[in-house]
Amino acid sequence: MTLWGIDLHTDSITACFFDPDNEKKRTTRKYPLSGEGFQQFLRSLRKDDCIAIETTGNSFWFHEQVSPYIKECFVLNTNKIKLEGNKTDKIDSSKILDYLCYYLLIVGLEEMPNVFVPSKEVQELRALFATYRLSKKINTQLRNRIHSILKQNGIVVKRGKMESKKGRQEILGIKIPGNWDKQIISLMNQLELIITECNNLKDMIIVNGYELFKKEIDLLITIKGFSPFTAVAFMTDVVDIERFKSAKKLCAYLRTAPKVKSSNNTTHIKSTNKASRSLTCSLLTQSVNHIKVAGPYFDSFYTRLRSGKSAGKSRMALIRKVVVTAFYMLKRNQEFKWIDEKNVERKKIELQRTLRRYAKIKIA
């Protein structure tokens, strides 16, 4: 068995390796990530080898490439390991190997701070969400710029007017002297394009997500505040509810649980863990007004919190509560206790429309 610590880059790797049974001396070599050099690296691997790498943009790709040739490839969480001191590729690969040896040979694999590697389909779904969020950000920037130009010319237009096609046409009809008109036309053309792309991406996400997590999504949309899109986001983060031993573990993973530091009689409750998945939490934040009226328990819980805590903390606590609810629903394969049949039926109709619309686009 050979243990490998690998410092992964865009075009090459620096590998530090040794066999703990036969030799104690470490060897460091550099390999390219393409062509014959990378094939030579793959040929040097054996079925009982173990590799450790850091999380980076191409970590999952590298994991996929080497997995058929070795026993295990661990993707170490960079938020939980520290590569301090002098920094070179040789030193970093040696330190990564130190972590692998420590957890594999001394502490045990259950304590290793490695990252869950999802399937190829889930990786693609997460990439779609990243592109969608970037598109929405550009959408907001374009709207803000149009609103700013109108404001500079003393024209008062509500931001919500750009939500509809008719409102955008009315803005284009506003005559402003100089070159302002040309700027608005250019920005509005870009806005129309990005709105279309956002809608197409959203449909693609819902369709692909529903194919992967049909059973789970059908359960989650019974919660008021969970649209099919939010349910897909939740499952894209979670992937498999059996990965989590408790609801607390899930809340921490989805960035809804605060960090707690306690010693003797002193306890400090800090902000949420920023080194966790943020997609579900950001979408549920937009649905707080629906979640708090999802059932009598949520309503009384939120009302009680608002009397003594800030709006931000109350919202986060409510989101955490609905995440716990979703955890037990998926574990027990149960629908939401206070289900609103009309609300769920409306979501199912909209979901079917999305599936049909995407199928027509795909055929065309």
N, C-alpha and C positions, 0 to 999 in steps of 0.2 A: 504493500500500500504506500502510495506517495501522497503527501499533503502539499497543496499548492496555495500560495497567497499571491493574488494577481492584482496589479495596479492597472486598471482598465482605462484606455484613452480612446479617442475617436478613430485613430488609424493604427494603433499598436497596443501591445500589452507588455508589461514587465512582470515576469514570473519568477517568484522565489519558491523553491521546492526542496524537499528532502524526504527520505524514507525513515520513519522513526524506528523501524525494526532492524534495519541493516546498517544505517549510517547516520551520524549526527551532523555532518557537515552540510551546510546549505549551499545551493547553487542558484545563481540568478542569471536569467537569459531574457532577451528581448525578441519578440515575434511581431511581425506585421499582422493586421487583421484581415488580410485578403491575400489571394494568390497562393503560391506554393509554400510561402513561409507559414501561413496559418494552417495549411494542410499538414505541414511537418509537425506543428504543435499538436494537432489533433491525433496524429499517429503516435505521438509520444505518450499519450494518455492510456491508462489501463482501467479495467472494469471496477477495481477496488479503490481507485483514487478518490480523493475529496478535494474540492476547490472552494476557496472563499474569495469573493469580490465585493467591492463597495457598490452602493446604489448610485447609478448615474443613468444618463439618457439611454445608453445601449446595453444596460445590465441584463434586461430580460431577453434581448436578442442573443447575447453571449451565452446566457443560461440555456437557451434553446439549442444553440449550436453544440455545446459541450456535453449536455445531458446524456445523449445516447452512448457516449464513450466512457463515462465514469459512474461511480456509485452515487455521488451527491454533489450538487453545486449550491453553496449557500450565498445568498445576497445579503450582506451585512447592512444593517440600518445605520447610516452615517450620523443620525441624530443621537445614537446611543453608544457609539464608539469614538474615541479621540485619538487622532494621529498627531501627537504633539512633538515638539522639538524640530530638529533639522528636517527639511522636506526635500527629498529627491525620490525619483521613481523606485530606485533600489531600496531605499529606507522604507517607503510606504508599503511596498510589496512584502517586505520582511515583517513589518508590524501587523499587516493583515494576516500573515501566516501565524504570527504569535497568537492572535485572537482565535484562529481556527484550532491551534494546538491546545490552547487553554480550555476551550469549551468542549472540544471533541475528546481530549485525553484526560482531562482533570474534572471539570465541573459537570459536564453532561450537556447533550444537545438541547434538552428542554429549556435551558437557560440562555441559549444563544440568541442574541438580538438580531435575528434574520428577518427579512421582509418576505411576506407571502407573495408567491409568484402565480398570478392568475393565468387562466387559459388564454390562448391566442385570441379567441372571440371576445373575451372580456377586455383584453388589452386594446383591441380595436374599438370597443365600445367606450372605454375611457378616453381614447384619443379623439373620438367623435365629440364627446362632451367638452374636451379641452378646446377643440376648434369652434364648437358652438358658443362657448363662453367668450372666446376671443372675438367672434363675430358680433355678439351682443355688446361687447365693450366698444367696438368700432361704431356700432349703431348708436350708442349713447353719445359718443364723441361727435358724430355728424349732427345729431339733433341739437346738441349743445351749441355747436358752431353756428348753425342756422338761427337758433334763438338769439345768439349773441349779435349776429349781423342785424337782425330785426330790431333788437334793443338799441343798438348803436344809432339807428335811424329813427328812434322814437316810436317804433311800432310795437304795440303790446299784443302779443299772441300767447295764449296758454300753451304750455309744452305738450299737453295731452292732444292738441289739435293735430299733431304729426302722427298720431296713432292710426288714423283712418286715411284711406286713399282720397276721400273727398276733402279732408282737412289739408292734406299735402297739396292738392290741386289748388285750393283757395290761397295757400301761401305763395304758390308759383304765380298766381294772378296779381299779387301785390306789386305795384310799380314803384321802383326806387331809382332816383337819378344816379348817373355815374355807372361804375362797374359792379355795383352791389348785386344787380340782377343776375349777371353772369356767374358770380360766386354762388348765389343761391341755387341756380339751375344746375351747376356742376355738383354741388353738395347733395342736392335732391336726387339727381341721377344715381349718385353713389349710394344714397340712402335706400332708394327703391331696390337696387341690386342686392344690398346687404340684407334687407327685409326678406326678400325672396329666398336668399341663401339660408338665412336663419330658420325660416319655415321648412325648407327642404331638409336641413340638418336635423331639425326637431322630429320630423316624420321618420327619418332614417333611424334615429336613436330609438324611438318608440317601437318601430317595427322590429329592429334587430334585438332590442331588449326583450320584447314580448316573446320572440322565438326562443330565447335562452331561458327566461324566467316566467313562463306563462302562469304556472301554478301560484308562485309567490306574488306576482303582480295582481292576480285576481283576488287574492286575500287583502293585499295592502290598500287597494282602491276602495275597500269598504270603510276605511277611515276617512272622515271628512277632513279635507286639507291635503290628502294624498291624491294627486292626479296621476294618470298613467305615466306621465313624464317623470314626476317625482318618485314614483314607485320604481321605475327603471333606474333612476339615479341611486336610490337606496340599495338596490340589489347589485348595481355595478360596483359600489363600494364594498358591500358585504360579501357578495358572491355566494357564500354558503354559510347559513346561520349556524351550522354545527361547528364552525371554526371557533365560536365563542362559548366559553364555559358558563358565562354569566352575563346578565344585562349590563353590569358595571363595565365589563370588558368591552362590550359593544359601544357603550356611551363614550368611553375613553377613545376608542378607535375612530368614532365619528365626530370627534372634537366637540362634544357636548358636556363633558365632565371637567370640572375645575381641578387644577393641581392642588394637593393638600400637603402641607408640611406641619407635622405635629411633634412636639417634644415636651414630655412631662405634662404640665397643665396649660401649655401654650399651643394654640392651633392657628395656623395661617392658611386661609383659603385664597388661592391666587386665581389668575385667569385660566382659560381653557388651554389645553395642550395644543400648541400650534404645529406640532410635528406629526399630525394625524390627518386623515382624510377629511376634506372640507366641503366636498360637493353637496352631500345630503343636507348638512347643516345650513349651508347658504340658501338652498331652495326651500327648506322648511321655514326659514326665517321670513320668507315672503308669504307663507301660508298661516302665520300665527293667528290672524283674525278668524280664520276658518277652524283652526284646531281648537281654539279656546271655547267654541260653541259646538264641538263635536259630541259632547255628552255632558251630563250634569256634573260628573266628577271633575272634568277638565275645567269647566266654568268656575266651580267653587274653588278649585286649586289655584287658578290664575287670579281670581278676585282676592283670595287670602294673601297671596304673594305681593300683589300690587299695593297693599296697604302698608307694607313694611320694607319693600325693596325697590330698587330702581327699575325702570322699564326694561333696560337691557338684561339685567339678571333675571327678571320675571319671564322674559321671552325665552331665554336660554333654558331656564328650569322647565318651562312648558314643552319646549322641543325635546329636552331630555326625557320627559315623562312620556311623550308619544313614541319616542325611540324604544323605550322599555316596553310599551304596549305592543309595538310591532315585533319586538324580539319574542315575546311570549305567544303572540298570534302565530308566528312562523314555526316556533318550536312545537306548538300544540296543534297546528294546522286548523286554526279556528278563525272565523270572521270576527270583525269588530263588534263589541258588545252592544253599542248604541248605534247600530247601522241605520242609515237613512236610505230606504229602498229607492226612492225617487232620485236621490243624488247619485247613487251607485249605477242606476239604470242609465242616467244621462252620461256618466263617464264611459260606460260600456258602449253606448251608441257612438260617442265621439271616437272611441278607440277603434271601432269597426270602420268608421268613416276614414280614419287615418290609414288603416290597413288596406282598404280598397283604393284610396287615392294613391298610395305608394305603389301598389301593384300596377295601376294604370300607367304611372310614370315609368316603372321598370320595364313594362312591355313596350312602351313607346320608344 
